[in-house]
Amino acid sequence: MMQVQRRGFAAAAVATIAFLMPVAAWAASPAQDVLRGWYDMALLLTRHTPTFSPPVASRAYGYIGVVAYEAVASGSTKLLPLAGQLNGLTAAPAREAGAAYDEAVVLDAAMAGVMGALFSNTGPTGHRAMEALEAKLRAEITEGLAPEIIARSAGYGEALARHVIAWSEGDGGAVVTNMGFPLHYTPKPGPQYWVPTSTIAQQQAPLLPGWGGNRPFAMPEGASCATPAPPAYSEDKTSEYYRQAQEIDDFARHMTPEMRAIARFWADDAMLSVTPPGHWLSIALSVIDREGLPLDRSVDALLRLGVVEADAFIGCWQTKFTYNTVRPVTYIRKVIDPGFETLVTTPPFPEFPSGHSTLSAASAAVLTSLFGDGHAFTDDTDQADGLAPRPFPSFNAAADEAGISRMYAGIHYRAAVELGAAQGRCIAAYAIALRTWK
């Protein structure tokens, strides 16, 4: 089993606060410093909050994106509000007509409020990190401001946070107990269905089996962007199912250093990384930095990415528990190769479709819509964990590599990767279609 070295949380938290912007384009305004500071904190806390599995992280990034966007849009002459465009979201509180506000203070109060709610179950060090960041930012952005402007701006940001938090509480994903694993679960009978692949007692049930029923953000509620069925289970050596399983076993037998590096680069294990949605958020933040986007374009991009990440996991999980398919390690050891080993630990939930593939294709489609096809970039998300940066000619190329990494890792079949990617591109269309500019 591959392991990624984990940095100490306290040291990472201190580093995040100590080296909080200004850097690159984000130094253009105090509000941009606030935006990046809270997003960096979200990525840091994702690594160290036990309930933050990939679906839970994606949900958090969705709500962080919404509140940051609404905070900026409320004072912008260019951006449209989101009420009526996202499922169940009503009009945000209005600013006092003719009154003066400080945009950085509004944004800071709004993001701090939502972050505190989303990461309420992080440990004491996480809470201290958020408190320290809030104090540092507040001191910097309020220097020289009139007390009444500080109070009015902070009060308005807090009202926005309460509005978004209240909306979030009815989506079906607000409460995660037992880290997302049901206390009672009976696997479906039949060799085609998922069975536990871990010896950990908690993981004898699958992760968040009801997540697909959560309220999506922009995607219509229900079984939107459903995929075709995967190949039918078969132990016949002439079947498509056997052929796809044999392909995974062949990868394991003939693994090259490059294949191994790709599998490791995209592993994104929960509690050892920022998770797959955090990986794509890290990519987006890096591109925004390099492109020097102004604040309004930054929050628009982060809104759309957060929305599509959240919706991608809802759609993917709905499909996973519709088909409830067995993992390659179970089938291959039984039918093809008793000595088969995966490169990464098999996640504790059904195989089809691949969550990495759905998420990555969805994220790449949104980023391509914003920055263009053929937008080259270098991904250094996990450099601090010892993984060398990888260059990509486009977002779609990165998504394709993320998908095939799961085949190299031994945890998904080709159908799960290819049909998952198609599902992700379908889901992305709803985030791309959001009307944000006047």
Secondary structure, 3 states (H helix, E strand, C coil): CCCCCCCCHHHHHHHHHHCCCCCHHHHHCHHHHHHHHHHHHHHHHHHHCCCCCHHHHHHHHHHHHHHHHHHHHCCCCCECCCCCCCCCCCCCCCCCCCCCCCHHHHHHHHHHHHHHHHCCCCCHHHHHHHHHHHHHHHHHHHCCCCHHHHHHHHHHHHHHHHHHHHHHCCCCCCCCCHHHCCCCCCCCCCCCECCCCCCCHHHHCCCCCCHHHCCCCCCCCCCCCCCCCCCCCCCCCCCHHHHHHHHHHHHHHCCCHHHHHHHHHCCCCCCCCCHHHHHHHHHHHHHHHHHCCCHHHHHHHHHHHHHHHHHHHHHHHHHHHHHCECCHHHHHHHHCCCCCCCCCCCCCCCCCCCHHHHHHHHHHHHHHHHHCCCCCEEECCCHHHCCCCEEECCHHHHHHHHHHHHHHHCCCCHHHHHHHHHHHHHHHHHHHCCCCEC
